[in-house]
Amino acid sequence: MTKYHKTRGNKRISKAIEDWKNHNLGLDLEYLKSTQRSYCKVWVSPFANISVIGSEIPSPKGQHRQEIIKGLLDIYNHWEQQIKTLNKPYYLAIWLLEPRLEKSQVVCAIDSMIDFYDITFYKPKEQRKFPSQNYGKLQEQLQAFNWTYALDEDHFFQSDVDLEEDNYTSTKDYFDSQKWYKRKIKEGIRTVPSNEDTFYAIQKGIAWIGTKN
């Protein structure tokens, strides 16, 4: 049975979400001009925690889910105002991941990196309509975006599958990993063949890419 962390302290978590949002409203334009790209992840405990005891970190639900999405919208809108002052083409988007909302981001890029994020997600040819009706009071704000349907995936490579046993901490880890890889490949997951290193993708959900320009 999978163990889950229980989320406690609703007021504390709501304050942490508000603090995270406020901390990220300001886009560091000097940093952006230097690196030509920037991003803001959902760094809010407990949703951004890393499990060290084998339990699964929960995704935001209910009130906290709405607060995080509202935070992403506010950050996007503030960044949009600031990046426009550069008077140059730019890429600015919300990556809204479902159901792994805690992995959502606001990202931006300019100059030679403006196309950097284009290949982050696999976009199926058959597109879907963004279900704005599922987002309650945020529906109208979300409808202001153009949403592209993409896949939220985890990845591994053939070189990972081919690792020898002495690369693992134990024989058990080696055989458990081999069993997992073979099971996933047998499931018919998305595969990108390559002479250098074949790429495997495991779909975990949907990545909605929201842009305005």
Disulfide bonds with the S-S distance in Angstrom:
none
